[in-house]
């Protein structure tokens, strides 16, 4: 499963939009102690930081907060 789509660069940065299903899969693997494989063109540190952020969002606001 891959990211939903790429958006145009903003000041030289590529911004990735991930599907709800992709986020849920990343969170489930994280809770099992497994990291999702980092997509191409994304720094591993930034991707993992995003996964930890999604976990905090889901914990405090519920899983629907992860939808676009």
PDB file of N, CA, C and O in Angstrom:
ATOM      1  N   UNK A   1       0.854  -1.170   0.000  1.00  0.00           N
ATOM      2  CA  UNK A   1       0.000   0.000   0.000  1.00  0.00           C
ATOM      3  C   UNK A   1       0.903   1.236   0.000  1.00  0.00           C
ATOM      4  O   UNK A   1       1.882   1.297   0.744  1.00  0.00           O
ATOM      5  N   UNK A   2       0.576   2.189  -0.813  1.00  0.00           N
ATOM      6  CA  UNK A   2       1.411   3.357  -0.983  1.00  0.00           C
ATOM      7  C   UNK A   2       0.655   4.616  -0.599  1.00  0.00           C
ATOM      8  O   UNK A   2      -0.561   4.585  -0.412  1.00  0.00           O
ATOM      9  N   UNK A   3       1.374   5.721  -0.483  1.00  0.00           N
ATOM     10  CA  UNK A   3       0.712   6.990  -0.172  1.00  0.00           C
ATOM     11  C   UNK A   3      -0.368   7.311  -1.188  1.00  0.00           C
ATOM     12  O   UNK A   3      -0.319   6.860  -2.332  1.00  0.00           O
ATOM     13  N   UNK A   4      -1.330   8.086  -0.759  1.00  0.00           N
ATOM     14  CA  UNK A   4      -2.443   8.466  -1.611  1.00  0.00           C
ATOM     15  C   UNK A   4      -1.957   9.267  -2.819  1.00  0.00           C
ATOM     16  O   UNK A   4      -2.287   8.934  -3.957  1.00  0.00           O
ATOM     17  N   UNK A   5      -1.187  10.303  -2.581  1.00  0.00           N
ATOM     18  CA  UNK A   5      -0.643  11.096  -3.678  1.00  0.00           C
ATOM     19  C   UNK A   5       0.397  12.081  -3.143  1.00  0.00           C
ATOM     20  O   UNK A   5       0.495  12.324  -1.940  1.00  0.00           O
ATOM     21  N   UNK A   6       1.168  12.639  -4.076  1.00  0.00           N
ATOM     22  CA  UNK A   6       2.147  13.674  -3.749  1.00  0.00           C
ATOM     23  C   UNK A   6       1.520  15.021  -4.079  1.00  0.00           C
ATOM     24  O   UNK A   6       0.742  15.126  -5.028  1.00  0.00           O
ATOM     25  N   UNK A   7       1.848  16.039  -3.314  1.00  0.00           N
ATOM     26  CA  UNK A   7       1.396  17.378  -3.657  1.00  0.00           C
ATOM     27  C   UNK A   7       2.576  18.166  -4.195  1.00  0.00           C
ATOM     28  O   UNK A   7       3.718  17.711  -4.129  1.00  0.00           O
ATOM     29  N   UNK A   8       2.301  19.336  -4.723  1.00  0.00           N
ATOM     30  CA  UNK A   8       3.351  20.155  -5.307  1.00  0.00           C
ATOM     31  C   UNK A   8       4.325  20.621  -4.221  1.00  0.00           C
ATOM     32  O   UNK A   8       3.938  20.811  -3.068  1.00  0.00           O
ATOM     33  N   UNK A   9       5.579  20.800  -4.598  1.00  0.00           N
ATOM     34  CA  UNK A   9       6.569  21.264  -3.624  1.00  0.00           C
ATOM     35  C   UNK A   9       6.233  22.647  -3.082  1.00  0.00           C
ATOM     36  O   UNK A   9       5.790  23.527  -3.820  1.00  0.00           O
ATOM     37  N   UNK A  10       6.449  22.821  -1.802  1.00  0.00           N
ATOM     38  CA  UNK A  10       6.275  24.115  -1.161  1.00  0.00           C
ATOM     39  C   UNK A  10       7.646  24.506  -0.632  1.00  0.00           C
ATOM     40  O   UNK A  10       8.172  23.860   0.275  1.00  0.00           O
ATOM     41  N   UNK A  11       8.216  25.542  -1.185  1.00  0.00           N
ATOM     42  CA  UNK A  11       9.538  26.003  -0.781  1.00  0.00           C
ATOM     43  C   UNK A  11      10.565  24.868  -0.830  1.00  0.00           C
ATOM     44  O   UNK A  11      11.413  24.766   0.057  1.00  0.00           O
ATOM     45  N   UNK A  12      10.496  24.025  -1.844  1.00  0.00           N
ATOM     46  CA  UNK A  12      11.475  22.974  -2.023  1.00  0.00           C
ATOM     47  C   UNK A  12      11.178  21.671  -1.303  1.00  0.00           C
ATOM     48  O   UNK A  12      11.966  20.729  -1.403  1.00  0.00           O
ATOM     49  N   UNK A  13      10.068  21.586  -0.582  1.00  0.00           N
ATOM     50  CA  UNK A  13       9.726  20.373   0.147  1.00  0.00           C
ATOM     51  C   UNK A  13       8.575  19.653  -0.538  1.00  0.00           C
ATOM     52  O   UNK A  13       7.601  20.281  -0.954  1.00  0.00           O
ATOM     53  N   UNK A  14       8.688  18.337  -0.654  1.00  0.00           N
ATOM     54  CA  UNK A  14       7.583  17.533  -1.166  1.00  0.00           C
ATOM     55  C   UNK A  14       6.697  17.168   0.019  1.00  0.00           C
ATOM     56  O   UNK A  14       7.196  16.795   1.081  1.00  0.00           O
ATOM     57  N   UNK A  15       5.412  17.274  -0.159  1.00  0.00           N
ATOM     58  CA  UNK A  15       4.469  16.935   0.897  1.00  0.00           C
ATOM     59  C   UNK A  15       3.696  15.708   0.451  1.00  0.00           C
ATOM     60  O   UNK A  15       3.143  15.681  -0.648  1.00  0.00           O
ATOM     61  N   UNK A  16       3.657  14.691   1.305  1.00  0.00           N
ATOM     62  CA  UNK A  16       2.945  13.472   0.961  1.00  0.00           C
ATOM     63  C   UNK A  16       1.622  13.426   1.693  1.00  0.00           C
ATOM     64  O   UNK A  16       1.541  13.790   2.867  1.00  0.00           O
ATOM     65  N   UNK A  17       0.599  12.988   1.015  1.00  0.00           N
ATOM     66  CA  UNK A  17      -0.706  12.759   1.629  1.00  0.00           C
ATOM     67  C   UNK A  17      -0.902  11.252   1.666  1.00  0.00           C
ATOM     68  O   UNK A  17      -0.764  10.576   0.647  1.00  0.00           O
ATOM     69  N   UNK A  18      -1.220  10.734   2.834  1.00  0.00           N
ATOM     70  CA  UNK A  18      -1.386   9.300   2.994  1.00  0.00           C
ATOM     71  C   UNK A  18      -2.857   8.965   3.180  1.00  0.00           C
ATOM     72  O   UNK A  18      -3.604   9.733   3.786  1.00  0.00           O
ATOM     73  N   UNK A  19      -3.269   7.823   2.661  1.00  0.00           N
ATOM     74  CA  UNK A  19      -4.650   7.389   2.806  1.00  0.00           C
ATOM     75  C   UNK A  19      -4.913   6.970   4.249  1.00  0.00           C
ATOM     76  O   UNK A  19      -3.985   6.652   4.993  1.00  0.00           O
ATOM     77  N   UNK A  20      -6.166   6.974   4.628  1.00  0.00           N
ATOM     78  CA  UNK A  20      -6.575   6.568   5.966  1.00  0.00           C
ATOM     79  C   UNK A  20      -6.137   5.127   6.245  1.00  0.00           C
ATOM     80  O   UNK A  20      -5.648   4.828   7.335  1.00  0.00           O
ATOM     81  N   UNK A  21      -6.309   4.251   5.283  1.00  0.00           N
ATOM     82  CA  UNK A  21      -5.951   2.843   5.443  1.00  0.00           C
ATOM     83  C   UNK A  21      -4.445   2.676   5.663  1.00  0.00           C
ATOM     84  O   UNK A  21      -4.017   1.858   6.477  1.00  0.00           O
ATOM     85  N   UNK A  22      -3.647   3.461   4.927  1.00  0.00           N
ATOM     86  CA  UNK A  22      -2.202   3.410   5.078  1.00  0.00           C
ATOM     87  C   UNK A  22      -1.797   3.845   6.489  1.00  0.00           C
ATOM     88  O   UNK A  22      -0.949   3.214   7.120  1.00  0.00           O
ATOM     89  N   UNK A  23      -2.403   4.918   6.975  1.00  0.00           N
ATOM     90  CA  UNK A  23      -2.106   5.397   8.328  1.00  0.00           C
ATOM     91  C   UNK A  23      -2.465   4.350   9.374  1.00  0.00           C
ATOM     92  O   UNK A  23      -1.695   4.104  10.303  1.00  0.00           O
ATOM     93  N   UNK A  24      -3.644   3.729   9.221  1.00  0.00           N
ATOM     94  CA  UNK A  24      -4.079   2.708  10.179  1.00  0.00           C
ATOM     95  C   UNK A  24      -3.117   1.520  10.177  1.00  0.00           C
ATOM     96  O   UNK A  24      -2.792   0.981  11.235  1.00  0.00           O
ATOM     97  N   UNK A  25      -2.663   1.113   8.996  1.00  0.00           N
ATOM     98  CA  UNK A  25      -1.732  -0.004   8.911  1.00  0.00           C
ATOM     99  C   UNK A  25      -0.407   0.347   9.601  1.00  0.00           C
ATOM    100  O   UNK A  25       0.157  -0.477  10.321  1.00  0.00           O
ATOM    101  N   UNK A  26       0.084   1.570   9.380  1.00  0.00           N
ATOM    102  CA  UNK A  26       1.321   2.017  10.030  1.00  0.00           C
ATOM    103  C   UNK A  26       1.171   2.009  11.550  1.00  0.00           C
ATOM    104  O   UNK A  26       2.087   1.595  12.260  1.00  0.00           O
ATOM    105  N   UNK A  27       0.034   2.460  12.047  1.00  0.00           N
ATOM    106  CA  UNK A  27      -0.208   2.510  13.491  1.00  0.00           C
ATOM    107  C   UNK A  27      -0.266   1.107  14.077  1.00  0.00           C
ATOM    108  O   UNK A  27       0.320   0.850  15.129  1.00  0.00           O
ATOM    109  N   UNK A  28      -0.958   0.205  13.413  1.00  0.00           N
ATOM    110  CA  UNK A  28      -1.059  -1.172  13.914  1.00  0.00           C
ATOM    111  C   UNK A  28       0.312  -1.843  13.975  1.00  0.00           C
ATOM    112  O   UNK A  28       0.628  -2.521  14.952  1.00  0.00           O
ATOM    113  N   UNK A  29       1.120  -1.658  12.943  1.00  0.00           N
ATOM    114  CA  UNK A  29       2.465  -2.227  12.942  1.00  0.00           C
ATOM    115  C   UNK A  29       3.316  -1.595  14.041  1.00  0.00           C
ATOM    116  O   UNK A  29       4.076  -2.290  14.716  1.00  0.00           O
ATOM    117  N   UNK A  30       3.192  -0.289  14.222  1.00  0.00           N
ATOM    118  CA  UNK A  30       3.946   0.418  15.256  1.00  0.00           C
ATOM    119  C   UNK A  30       3.626  -0.154  16.638  1.00  0.00           C
ATOM    120  O   UNK A  30       4.522  -0.351  17.458  1.00  0.00           O
ATOM    121  N   UNK A  31       2.365  -0.413  16.881  1.00  0.00           N
ATOM    122  CA  UNK A  31       1.956  -0.961  18.177  1.00  0.00           C
ATOM    123  C   UNK A  31       2.465  -2.383  18.393  1.00  0.00           C
ATOM    124  O   UNK A  31       2.585  -2.833  19.532  1.00  0.00           O
ATOM    125  N   UNK A  32       2.762  -3.087  17.310  1.00  0.00           N
ATOM    126  CA  UNK A  32       3.338  -4.428  17.409  1.00  0.00           C
ATOM    127  C   UNK A  32       4.857  -4.377  17.485  1.00  0.00           C
ATOM    128  O   UNK A  32       5.510  -5.412  17.613  1.00  0.00           O
ATOM    129  N   UNK A  33       5.421  -3.175  17.408  1.00  0.00           N
ATOM    130  CA  UNK A  33       6.869  -3.019  17.469  1.00  0.00           C
ATOM    131  C   UNK A  33       7.561  -3.155  16.135  1.00  0.00           C
ATOM    132  O   UNK A  33       8.767  -3.394  16.080  1.00  0.00           O
ATOM    133  N   UNK A  34       6.802  -3.005  15.043  1.00  0.00           N
ATOM    134  CA  UNK A  34       7.344  -3.135  13.693  1.00  0.00           C
ATOM    135  C   UNK A  34       7.176  -1.794  12.976  1.00  0.00           C
ATOM    136  O   UNK A  34       6.120  -1.170  13.071  1.00  0.00           O
ATOM    137  N   UNK A  35       8.205  -1.351  12.263  1.00  0.00           N
ATOM    138  CA  UNK A  35       8.106  -0.124  11.486  1.00  0.00           C
ATOM    139  C   UNK A  35       7.688  -0.451  10.059  1.00  0.00           C
ATOM    140  O   UNK A  35       8.197  -1.398   9.459  1.00  0.00           O
ATOM    141  N   UNK A  36       6.779   0.318   9.527  1.00  0.00           N
ATOM    142  CA  UNK A  36       6.388   0.223   8.122  1.00  0.00           C
ATOM    143  C   UNK A  36       7.594   0.634   7.280  1.00  0.00           C
ATOM    144  O   UNK A  36       8.364   1.508   7.678  1.00  0.00           O
ATOM    145  N   UNK A  37       7.753   0.010   6.131  1.00  0.00           N
ATOM    146  CA  UNK A  37       8.847   0.373   5.241  1.00  0.00           C
ATOM    147  C   UNK A  37       8.677   1.821   4.790  1.00  0.00           C
ATOM    148  O   UNK A  37       7.586   2.239   4.401  1.00  0.00           O
ATOM    149  N   UNK A  38       9.750   2.564   4.846  1.00  0.00           N
ATOM    150  CA  UNK A  38       9.709   3.988   4.492  1.00  0.00           C
ATOM    151  C   UNK A  38       9.542   4.147   2.984  1.00  0.00           C
ATOM    152  O   UNK A  38      10.294   3.546   2.216  1.00  0.00           O
ATOM    153  N   UNK A  39       8.562   4.953   2.544  1.00  0.00           N
ATOM    154  CA  UNK A  39       8.384   5.191   1.103  1.00  0.00           C
ATOM    155  C   UNK A  39       9.608   5.878   0.499  1.00  0.00           C
ATOM    156  O   UNK A  39      10.382   6.524   1.205  1.00  0.00           O
ATOM    157  N   UNK A  40       9.769   5.728  -0.808  1.00  0.00           N
ATOM    158  CA  UNK A  40      10.876   6.380  -1.504  1.00  0.00           C
ATOM    159  C   UNK A  40      10.743   7.892  -1.392  1.00  0.00           C
ATOM    160  O   UNK A  40       9.641   8.420  -1.241  1.00  0.00           O
ATOM    161  N   UNK A  41      11.859   8.571  -1.466  1.00  0.00           N
ATOM    162  CA  UNK A  41      11.927  10.037  -1.449  1.00  0.00           C
ATOM    163  C   UNK A  41      11.476  10.654  -0.131  1.00  0.00           C
ATOM    164  O   UNK A  41      11.186  11.849  -0.077  1.00  0.00           O
ATOM    165  N   UNK A  42      11.414   9.859   0.929  1.00  0.00           N
ATOM    166  CA  UNK A  42      11.045  10.371   2.243  1.00  0.00           C
ATOM    167  C   UNK A  42      12.139   9.955   3.217  1.00  0.00           C
ATOM    168  O   UNK A  42      12.590   8.809   3.211  1.00  0.00           O
ATOM    169  N   UNK A  43      12.555  10.892   4.047  1.00  0.00           N
ATOM    170  CA  UNK A  43      13.563  10.561   5.044  1.00  0.00           C
ATOM    171  C   UNK A  43      12.946   9.666   6.110  1.00  0.00           C
ATOM    172  O   UNK A  43      11.823   9.897   6.558  1.00  0.00           O
ATOM    173  N   UNK A  44      13.693   8.647   6.507  1.00  0.00           N
ATOM    174  CA  UNK A  44      13.181   7.679   7.478  1.00  0.00           C
ATOM    175  C   UNK A  44      12.801   8.353   8.792  1.00  0.00           C
ATOM    176  O   UNK A  44      11.770   8.024   9.378  1.00  0.00           O
ATOM    177  N   UNK A  45      13.620   9.289   9.259  1.00  0.00           N
ATOM    178  CA  UNK A  45      13.345   9.989  10.520  1.00  0.00           C
ATOM    179  C   UNK A  45      12.022  10.755  10.457  1.00  0.00           C
ATOM    180  O   UNK A  45      11.237  10.714  11.405  1.00  0.00           O
ATOM    181  N   UNK A  46      11.773  11.449   9.353  1.00  0.00           N
ATOM    182  CA  UNK A  46      10.543  12.218   9.196  1.00  0.00           C
ATOM    183  C   UNK A  46       9.319  11.302   9.106  1.00  0.00           C
ATOM    184  O   UNK A  46       8.267  11.598   9.674  1.00  0.00           O
ATOM    185  N   UNK A  47       9.470  10.195   8.389  1.00  0.00           N
ATOM    186  CA  UNK A  47       8.350   9.267   8.242  1.00  0.00           C
ATOM    187  C   UNK A  47       7.970   8.662   9.591  1.00  0.00           C
ATOM    188  O   UNK A  47       6.788   8.578   9.925  1.00  0.00           O
ATOM    189  N   UNK A  48       8.961   8.244  10.358  1.00  0.00           N
ATOM    190  CA  UNK A  48       8.692   7.652  11.664  1.00  0.00           C
ATOM    191  C   UNK A  48       8.133   8.679  12.638  1.00  0.00           C
ATOM    192  O   UNK A  48       7.297   8.345  13.478  1.00  0.00           O
ATOM    193  N   UNK A  49       8.581   9.910  12.536  1.00  0.00           N
ATOM    194  CA  UNK A  49       8.020  10.978  13.362  1.00  0.00           C
ATOM    195  C   UNK A  49       6.534  11.157  13.036  1.00  0.00           C
ATOM    196  O   UNK A  49       5.717  11.375  13.932  1.00  0.00           O
ATOM    197  N   UNK A  50       6.194  11.062  11.753  1.00  0.00           N
ATOM    198  CA  UNK A  50       4.797  11.165  11.340  1.00  0.00           C
ATOM    199  C   UNK A  50       3.948  10.037  11.901  1.00  0.00           C
ATOM    200  O   UNK A  50       2.813  10.264  12.319  1.00  0.00           O
ATOM    201  N   UNK A  51       4.485   8.826  11.915  1.00  0.00           N
ATOM    202  CA  UNK A  51       3.745   7.685  12.456  1.00  0.00           C
ATOM    203  C   UNK A  51       3.475   7.893  13.947  1.00  0.00           C
ATOM    204  O   UNK A  51       2.366   7.645  14.421  1.00  0.00           O
ATOM    205  N   UNK A  52       4.489   8.347  14.683  1.00  0.00           N
ATOM    206  CA  UNK A  52       4.284   8.605  16.116  1.00  0.00           C
ATOM    207  C   UNK A  52       3.245   9.698  16.329  1.00  0.00           C
ATOM    208  O   UNK A  52       2.477   9.649  17.290  1.00  0.00           O
ATOM    209  N   UNK A  53       3.221  10.677  15.441  1.00  0.00           N
ATOM    210  CA  UNK A  53       2.227  11.750  15.519  1.00  0.00           C
ATOM    211  C   UNK A  53       0.821  11.191  15.277  1.00  0.00           C
ATOM    212  O   UNK A  53      -0.123  11.554  15.980  1.00  0.00           O
ATOM    213  N   UNK A  54       0.682  10.302  14.276  1.00  0.00           N
ATOM    214  CA  UNK A  54      -0.619   9.685  14.003  1.00  0.00           C
ATOM    215  C   UNK A  54      -1.107   8.882  15.201  1.00  0.00           C
ATOM    216  O   UNK A  54      -2.299   8.883  15.507  1.00  0.00           O
ATOM    217  N   UNK A  55      -0.186   8.194  15.883  1.00  0.00           N
ATOM    218  CA  UNK A  55      -0.561   7.410  17.072  1.00  0.00           C
ATOM    219  C   UNK A  55      -1.105   8.335  18.143  1.00  0.00           C
ATOM    220  O   UNK A  55      -2.127   8.031  18.759  1.00  0.00           O
ATOM    221  N   UNK A  56      -0.443   9.462  18.377  1.00  0.00           N
ATOM    222  CA  UNK A  56      -0.918  10.416  19.393  1.00  0.00           C
ATOM    223  C   UNK A  56      -2.277  11.007  19.010  1.00  0.00           C
ATOM    224  O   UNK A  56      -3.149  11.169  19.863  1.00  0.00           O
ATOM    225  N   UNK A  57      -2.451  11.325  17.733  1.00  0.00           N
ATOM    226  CA  UNK A  57      -3.732  11.873  17.267  1.00  0.00           C
ATOM    227  C   UNK A  57      -4.844  10.864  17.491  1.00  0.00           C
ATOM    228  O   UNK A  57      -5.912  11.208  17.997  1.00  0.00           O
ATOM    229  N   UNK A  58      -4.591   9.610  17.112  1.00  0.00           N
ATOM    230  CA  UNK A  58      -5.606   8.573  17.272  1.00  0.00           C
ATOM    231  C   UNK A  58      -5.937   8.345  18.742  1.00  0.00           C
ATOM    232  O   UNK A  58      -7.102   8.147  19.087  1.00  0.00           O
ATOM    233  N   UNK A  59      -4.935   8.369  19.606  1.00  0.00           N
ATOM    234  CA  UNK A  59      -5.145   8.145  21.033  1.00  0.00           C
ATOM    235  C   UNK A  59      -6.001   9.249  21.648  1.00  0.00           C
ATOM    236  O   UNK A  59      -6.894   8.965  22.448  1.00  0.00           O
ATOM    237  N   UNK A  60      -5.742  10.488  21.289  1.00  0.00           N
ATOM    238  CA  UNK A  60      -6.459  11.598  21.905  1.00  0.00           C
ATOM    239  C   UNK A  60      -7.789  11.924  21.232  1.00  0.00           C
ATOM    240  O   UNK A  60      -8.749  12.291  21.909  1.00  0.00           O
ATOM    241  N   UNK A  61      -7.857  11.794  19.906  1.00  0.00           N
ATOM    242  CA  UNK A  61      -9.050  12.246  19.175  1.00  0.00           C
ATOM    243  C   UNK A  61      -9.856  11.128  18.530  1.00  0.00           C
ATOM    244  O   UNK A  61     -10.960  11.376  18.044  1.00  0.00           O
ATOM    245  N   UNK A  62      -9.344   9.921  18.512  1.00  0.00           N
ATOM    246  CA  UNK A  62     -10.033   8.821  17.852  1.00  0.00           C
ATOM    247  C   UNK A  62      -9.533   8.630  16.440  1.00  0.00           C
ATOM    248  O   UNK A  62      -8.880   9.507  15.874  1.00  0.00           O
ATOM    249  N   UNK A  63      -9.844   7.474  15.872  1.00  0.00           N
ATOM    250  CA  UNK A  63      -9.310   7.124  14.550  1.00  0.00           C
ATOM    251  C   UNK A  63      -9.899   7.972  13.419  1.00  0.00           C
ATOM    252  O   UNK A  63      -9.273   8.109  12.367  1.00  0.00           O
ATOM    253  N   UNK A  64     -11.079   8.534  13.616  1.00  0.00           N
ATOM    254  CA  UNK A  64     -11.677   9.361  12.549  1.00  0.00           C
ATOM    255  C   UNK A  64     -10.892  10.635  12.310  1.00  0.00           C
ATOM    256  O   UNK A  64     -11.006  11.237  11.242  1.00  0.00           O
ATOM    257  N   UNK A  65     -10.102  11.056  13.277  1.00  0.00           N
ATOM    258  CA  UNK A  65      -9.294  12.276  13.119  1.00  0.00           C
ATOM    259  C   UNK A  65      -8.191  12.084  12.084  1.00  0.00           C
ATOM    260  O   UNK A  65      -7.611  13.066  11.621  1.00  0.00           O
ATOM    261  N   UNK A  66      -7.892  10.863  11.717  1.00  0.00           N
ATOM    262  CA  UNK A  66      -6.853  10.585  10.728  1.00  0.00           C
ATOM    263  C   UNK A  66      -7.342  10.724   9.297  1.00  0.00           C
ATOM    264  O   UNK A  66      -6.540  10.725   8.363  1.00  0.00           O
ATOM    265  N   UNK A  67      -8.637  10.841   9.120  1.00  0.00           N
ATOM    266  CA  UNK A  67      -9.189  11.001   7.762  1.00  0.00           C
ATOM    267  C   UNK A  67      -8.944  12.415   7.262  1.00  0.00           C
ATOM    268  O   UNK A  67      -8.772  13.339   8.058  1.00  0.00           O
ATOM    269  N   UNK A  68      -8.928  12.585   5.945  1.00  0.00           N
ATOM    270  CA  UNK A  68      -8.735  13.915   5.337  1.00  0.00           C
ATOM    271  C   UNK A  68      -9.996  14.735   5.487  1.00  0.00           C
ATOM    272  O   UNK A  68     -10.043  15.882   5.043  1.00  0.00           O
TER     273      UNK A  68
END
